[in-house]
Amino acid sequence: MESKITKYVKEYLVGDYQIWFIVLLLNIFGLLIQFSTKSRMTMSGPFEPLTSIVKTIAILLASFYLMSWISRQNYIKITRFSNIFLFLSWGLILFAYFFGESKGGASRWINLGFVSFMPSDMAKLCLTASLAKIFSTRQADQSQYNIATALVILILIGVTCFLIMLSNFSTSILIFMTSIVLMFFGRVPIKYISSIVGIVAFLAVMVVSLGIGQRAATVRSRIATFITRVSEQDKSKLKEMNKSDENYQINLSKYAISTGALIPKGPGNSQYRYLLSQAESDFIYAIILEEYGLFMGILIPLFFLWFMWRGSSVIRYSGKPLGGLLSAGLTFSIVIQAFINMLVAVGAGPVTGQPLPMISAGGTSLVFTAISIGLILSISRDKEMETKI
């Protein structure tokens, strides 16, 4: 029996075992906390929250199968199609913007019947792979970077970020930050990085200032609310500001944390899951602190830092520039998204709507996170393959 298990693990769970361990623990814990947060949905149907949990488990199992399959493939062959799928994602984002399903005041979803698909998740992954390919061929000689190459990079980043920011500004910022990190790792000359950052940042400011897209007004409101919250001393103004939905949710999140951080209420005993509108996704970190206390509130960030360390290790021993750059971009994207979610929950940032990877409820987000981790695991096999050679 033991040999069969060992054989199964060696055959299907390939790559860095520490990454596998981190991913398994975070996803299992995510199921537990989702079961708690979704219990508030019991009145929405006779089979809730069981139906939602079964659906989540099904998506999770499919994601793990996909992750395992990708980890056993050659990531170089997979990334060959990144440009094609990036251009396809642009078309899907536009389709979702004009004809997609509206949630939370923005049309960013394509309803496929059994599941809703958010093409921005696809664009985030494909852009990272496309940029990694461009930079990997120029690692040895920076002179290969010229105005034409910089223009291609600008178009890829600029078009992707612009299309996404029309309906999902926070994801656009996350993609932009990942692109900047990749440009530094890719040894793009500073003059080109500065120009690209300046142009895309100007584009973002114009979109928000001119009210272009579906989220411009919401972005302005959230930024103004955050600035007022951290700087305003007038109690009457603070009281008035607290009536806004964003700040109301932040206050509920803080109440959840303050009532459970030191004396945890225990699994399934959250009270604020009934009040927080996105308890199972955007504010799941607050529920974690309320139910499991400060210990788990510190342990979760440490697990993501551990994940980042293992992703960085993959960069070190990957013998191929493409592998190192791709692992850097994918690892950074997952970890920075996690910390953005946690910072928002504690009131240290404006509300963004970013889920906590591997823990928050999600469909396409969970699937594309699994694909990203599968690619990181595939890259981690470079060391193993070199040893065999």
Order of alpha helices (4+ residues) and beta strands (2+ residues): alpha-alpha-alpha-alpha-alpha-beta-beta-beta-alpha-alpha-alpha-alpha-alpha-alpha-alpha-alpha-alpha-alpha
